[in-house]
Amino acid sequence: MSITREDLDRFHRFAEERLGNDGTDSIAELARQWQAAREREEVNEALRDATEDLKAGRYRTAADVSRDIDRKFNLPGR
């Protein structure tokens, strides 16, 4: 994945905040913290989306999915 100017600007803001707060003294450590924060935000976004899907009734039961897989791959029913 290539880094965009927007990514660089976000990292710069993140680094400035961290340098003033916890004394992190390594670019590599700042990059690790930034990546971890981005991954957490991606997970949180996915959870928010899934919650909205559930509330709106957009889901399938595990039993339905299992039956579809059995049919698709011509497996005996469970």
Secondary structure, DSSP 4 states (H G I P E B T S, - for coil): -PPPHHHHHHHHHHHHHHHHHT----HHHHHHHHHHHHHHHHHHHHHHHHHHHHHTT----HHHHHHHHHHHTTPPP-
